[in-house]
Amino acid sequence: MTNPLRANAEPADDPASEWGIGVDVDLQTALALARASTQALLHLSPLSHREITEALAQEIRDLERRGDPLSLAAANAVRKHLPKAA
């Protein structure tokens, strides 16, 4: 994954590289917000623990069913978070 701070180190003459940096920042922001939301839900209710675990497991099944390389890579990444939620 591209480091969004590289924009400070390298001049971005190519608009496509600026777009790529923006996408990287958006993705990292979305992931951070998702992690924070999940942690907040886990602290709010013991029942949320089971629901989050099941939702992650379902997401893994859906991604694996697609079978393309990006979906399989995403399924493996989500699987790594499943024990943390469980």
N, C-alpha and C positions, 0 to 999 in steps of 0.2 A: 504494500500500500504506500502511496506517495505521502511524504511528509509535508503538511500544509505550510510549515515554517520555511520550506525551501524557497518560497516566494521572496523572502528577505535576502536569501543568499544568491539567487540567480535572477537576472533580469528576464522577465517574461515577455519576449518580443512576439511570441506566437500566441494569438488569441485562444487557440485550442488548449495550450498549456494552462492559461489562466482559467479556462473553463474546467479543466481537469482538477486544478487546485480547489476551485469552488465546489466541485462534486465531492472531493475528498473531505473538505471541511463540513459540508452538509451531512455526509455519511457519518463522520465521527460525532457530530452533534446529535444526530438521530440515535446513534447507538448509546451515547452517554445518557440521553433522556430516557431511553427505554430501560437501561440498567437502573437508573435512579427510580423510575416509576415502579419497576418490579420490586426493588428493595423496599420502597415505601409500602406497597401492598403486602409484602411478606411481614412487615412489622405491624401492620394494622390488624390483621386477622389471621388466626391459625388456619382457618378454612381456605384462605387465599393460597396457602402453600400447596395444597392438593390441586387446586384449580390451575395454578401456574404450571405445576409439574405436568399435568395432563395436557395443557395447551402446548407446552414445549414438545411433548412426545408426539402430539398430533401434527405439529408443524414438521417434525422430523419425518414422520410417515408420508406426509404430503410431498415434501421435497424429494424423498427417495423414490416415490412413485413417478415423479417427472423423469428421473433417470439421466438428465443431461449433466455434463461435468460441473457446471456452476451450481446446479441444484444439489448435487451430491456433495460438493465442497461445503455448501451452506449447511446441509444436514449434519455433516461432521462437526462444523463449528458450533451449531446449536446443541448438538449432543454433548459437547464439552461443557456447556453451561447447565445441562440438566442436573448433574450431581450437586452443583452449587445451589440450585433452587430446591432440590429434594432434601 
